Amino acid sequence: MMAAGAAVALALWLLLPAVGVGEAGPPPIQDGEFTFLLPAGRKQCFYQSAPANASLETEYQVIGGAGLDVDFTLESPQGVLLVSESRKADGVHTVEPTEAGDYKLCFDNSFSTISEKLVFFELIFDSFQDEEEVEGWAEAVEPEEMLDVKMEDIKESIETMRTRLERSIQMLTLLRAFEARDRNLQEDNLERVNFWSAANVAVLLLVAVLQVCTLKRFFHDKRPVPT
């Protein structure tokens, strides 16, 4: 129970943006990723604040546990059920535009009575406010004289590079999750192979001992010794 509470507290600390004391304006929204252990027969929910008129992309993947499946739901700040999936190994969902408030993400493992699940999920924000800031920056620094390279070309190159870098980071994160899931599967298969190999060796040894004892009994001379 204490470990589960600590995991929930850590998840909330990573996902929910910190509110500064005495600061004006809304807190900054940041992307986040988290991996947690979902016990058997339990349901775990997380809350993520989102600004208005932005884009929220959530990706999740079960990387450990029997079956590699989990139930997933996503609710809006108004309590509207946006996504509901049952017994899925992974999923990608986008909410656009978002509402201002806290979105609720829930992972349910109630259908499993024995196996716990290792779940990875990631939240990616694409706020339209960033584009407005870029436009304002460009207007502030654009010189009046003619330049060899136009500011619009520079803006387009920077924006393209930023988008590609963000997508590269997302792909690397997903590849890391896939690698973790494959490694867990290989370790589980290795344990099964070792167990059944040991069981087969034990059976073979037992059969060999029984055969030797049986042969000895067949050739054993039971005639009485003459006196």
ABEGO torsion letter per residue (X at the ends): XAAAAAAAAAAAAAABBBBBBGBBEBBBBBBBBBBBBBBBGBBBBBBBBBBBGBBBBBBBBBABEBGGBBBBBBBBAAGBBABBBBGBABBBBBBOBBBBEBBBBBBBAAABAABBBBBBBBBBBBBAAAAAAAAAAAAAABBABBBABBAAAAAAAAAAAAAAAAAAAAAAAAAAAAAAAAAAAAAAAAAAAAAAAAAAAAAAAAAAAAAAAAAAAAABBABBBBX
